[in-house]
């Protein structure tokens, strides 16, 4: 389905799934030069729309000097800019991992993001 896993402004997020779709009413509108009709549909929808400031859990999949990339819910790519990483962490470019790692300066690198 072409609407799944895409951001929709009207929904305020990414449509992850829907169920129980049914046409509501009997009216349809032909969209000029679009090749389809517009009908009202009611369904149960699951929308991914985290609010700013909300904590998300993800798995780190890339580290750079100015960001940490991660996969949230096994589906969505996210990025944390270095300006948003706690001052406790410093970037270590010498680490064997591509892109280095971010290490805690408070515990001699025992806590790492790699």
C-alpha positions as CSV (number, residue, x, y, z in Angstrom):
1,X,0.0,0.0,0.0
2,X,1.5,3.3,-1.1
3,X,0.4,5.2,2.1
4,X,2.2,2.9,4.6
5,X,5.5,3.9,6.1
6,X,5.3,7.4,4.8
7,X,4.8,10.7,6.7
8,X,1.4,12.2,6.3
9,X,0.9,15.8,7.5
10,X,-2.9,15.1,8.0
11,X,-2.1,12.3,10.4
12,X,0.8,14.1,12.1
13,X,3.2,11.2,11.6
14,X,4.1,8.0,9.7
15,X,1.2,5.6,9.0
16,X,2.6,2.2,10.2
17,X,-0.6,0.1,9.7
18,X,-4.3,0.3,9.4
19,X,-7.3,-2.1,9.7
20,X,-11.0,-2.3,9.4
21,X,-11.1,0.3,6.5
22,X,-14.6,1.1,5.3
23,X,-16.0,3.8,3.0
24,X,-18.2,6.3,4.9
25,X,-21.0,8.0,3.0
26,X,-21.9,7.7,-0.7
27,X,-20.2,10.8,-2.1
28,X,-16.9,10.7,-4.1
29,X,-14.9,13.5,-5.6
30,X,-12.9,13.2,-8.8
31,X,-9.4,14.8,-8.3
32,X,-8.7,16.9,-11.4
33,X,-5.8,15.5,-13.4
34,X,-4.8,13.0,-10.6
35,X,-6.6,9.9,-12.0
36,X,-8.3,8.9,-8.8
37,X,-11.4,9.6,-6.7
38,X,-11.4,11.0,-3.2
39,X,-13.8,9.2,-0.7
40,X,-14.2,9.4,3.0
41,X,-12.8,6.3,4.8
42,X,-12.9,5.3,8.4
43,X,-10.3,2.9,9.9
44,X,-8.2,2.0,12.9
45,X,-4.7,3.4,12.3
46,X,-1.4,3.0,14.0
47,X,0.7,6.2,13.5
48,X,4.3,6.8,14.6
49,X,4.3,10.4,15.9
50,X,6.7,10.9,18.9
51,X,6.5,14.2,20.6
52,X,9.6,16.5,20.8
53,X,11.5,15.7,24.0
54,X,10.1,12.2,24.3
55,X,12.7,9.5,24.9
56,X,13.0,6.8,22.2
57,X,15.0,3.5,22.5
58,X,17.1,2.5,19.5
59,X,20.1,0.4,18.5
60,X,23.2,2.3,17.4
61,X,24.1,1.6,13.8
62,X,26.5,4.3,12.9
63,X,28.8,6.7,14.8
64,X,30.6,9.8,13.6
65,X,32.5,12.7,15.1
66,X,29.3,14.9,14.9
67,X,26.5,12.4,15.4
68,X,25.2,9.0,16.5
69,X,22.8,7.2,14.2
70,X,20.4,4.6,15.4
71,X,17.4,2.4,14.5
72,X,14.3,3.0,16.5
73,X,11.7,0.2,16.8
74,X,13.8,-1.7,14.3
75,X,12.2,0.5,11.5
76,X,12.9,4.2,11.8
77,X,16.4,5.8,11.3
78,X,17.2,8.5,13.8
79,X,20.2,10.7,14.4
80,X,21.5,12.5,17.5
81,X,23.7,15.5,16.7
82,X,26.8,15.9,18.8
83,X,25.4,19.1,20.3
84,X,22.6,17.0,21.8
85,X,24.9,14.4,23.3
86,X,25.6,14.8,27.0
87,X,28.7,16.8,27.8
88,X,29.8,13.7,29.8
89,X,30.7,12.0,26.5
90,X,33.6,12.9,24.2
91,X,34.3,11.6,20.7
92,X,37.3,9.2,20.4
93,X,38.3,9.0,16.8
94,X,41.1,6.5,17.6
95,X,38.8,3.6,18.4
96,X,38.9,0.7,16.0
97,X,35.3,1.1,14.9
98,X,34.6,3.1,11.8
99,X,33.8,6.6,12.9
100,X,35.3,6.1,16.3
101,X,33.1,6.0,19.4
102,X,31.7,8.3,22.1
103,X,33.1,7.6,25.5
104,X,32.3,8.8,29.0
105,X,34.9,11.2,30.3
106,X,33.7,10.6,33.8
107,X,34.6,6.9,34.1
108,X,37.6,6.6,31.7
109,X,35.5,5.3,28.8
110,X,33.8,2.5,30.6
111,X,30.4,3.7,29.2
112,X,30.7,3.8,25.4
113,X,28.5,4.5,22.4
114,X,29.9,2.6,19.5
